[in-house]
């Protein structure tokens, strides 16, 4: 005998996202089950009880519901109107039993049908990916070029803003961000001394040991002073220090500014009229421009100490001879060049780190991607700038 729908009521219940609709009928059995019925249109499967996460979460109730669904003959009509309660899990169970498609006839209240339609929409099949032709690839290439040009434009704008902030600081030095500058100088410079000294020392030891194996074959042991001095003071010292600072301090700068984006501090600065270039970019660029030459010299000295010890052990060249011959074979212009390009390294590392920090979107995924891109771009830029310095100053005889 068909079940009457006269006792069906609809109300609301509290949930984690507010008050959600539920459908309840005054039926005695709360367990999910199915009753067979017949009507004018033929056989009908009438759902009874509570088809909810709470009811279906019980193993015995879940098995009973699956068995009841399996016993329903195909092609029958489905009547949901007398359910005591119906939620997303019940709708998902029915939708999967229906083979992820609508049956020929479903009798349901408006709220029940809305839940089923929501499940069906979420389970909509994804269109297969079309094979990209040359036109799509060319469009993607053009989009990538435009994105790269936009990044270059923003970086140049940030560099110009840094120049204007420097002129503003020179015009009113008493209003400069000196406290921020001193804090960054300590974190970027003083706290980086142990790791740069350790890495520089080990590089010097390895470099001297490898060169000693070759120089001994030709009886040119004394030339290790020339090679070590020129390589470490002019090239490896500044380059190694810049790579370490790009990975250590550049990533920290990007993460700091990125977190300010996530926590909406950058928006608050804009609302308060605080210039980001003057308060965020300028003190970091100044700190790196001053700390990088000092760290480069410190790293080169540590590497020379390691090289001297390795040369003494492998070739018998003592420290006194090394210190006496070093100023003769390595002109002072090489140290000047190393200090000068270290300043350029520091400014570029700061600009790149701030650029990627300001481009971070207010989510954690963008923060990680921006920090990674900052480190990779900074190291690449340092190597390119170092190569440019090597070519230019070789042409002028230094």
ABEGO torsion letter per residue (X at the ends): XBBBAAABBBBBBBBAAEBBBBBBBBBABABBBBBBBBBAAEBBBBBBEBBBAAAAABAAAAAAAAAAAAABBBGBBBBAAABABBBAAAAAAAAAAAGGBBBABBBBBAAAAAAAAAAAAAABBBBBBBBBBAAAAAAAAAAAAAAAAAAAAAAAAAAAAAAAAAAAAAABAAABBAAAAAAAAAAAAAAAAAAAAAAAAAAAAAAAAAAAAAAAAAGAAAAAAAAAAAAAAAAAAAAAAAAAAAAAAAAAAAAAAAAAAAAGAAAAAAAAGBBAAAAAAAAAAAAAAAAAAAAAAAAAAAAAAAAAAAAAAAAGBBAAAAAAAAAAABBAAAAAAAAAAAAAAAAAAAAAAAAAAAABBBBAAAAAAAAAAAAAAAAAAAAAAAAAAAAAAAAAGX
